[in-house]
Amino acid sequence: MNTKNVTDTDERKKLKRAARKKCAPKAKRASGVARGSMKKKVKIISKGQRKR
């Protein structure tokens, strides 16, 4: 929702909340999909001089 033309902060909040209530609820996350903290971390290779 574009509220750039609304200067009053409280009015903008009201509009955004109303729009959020109106829109369809988000689908639940699939069971196989990992959240950010659950994702496998990429091992960082040593930085600096090359090994060979």
Secondary structure, DSSP 8 states (H G I E B T S, - for coil): ---TT---HHHHHHHHHHHHHHS-------TT---GGGS--------SS---
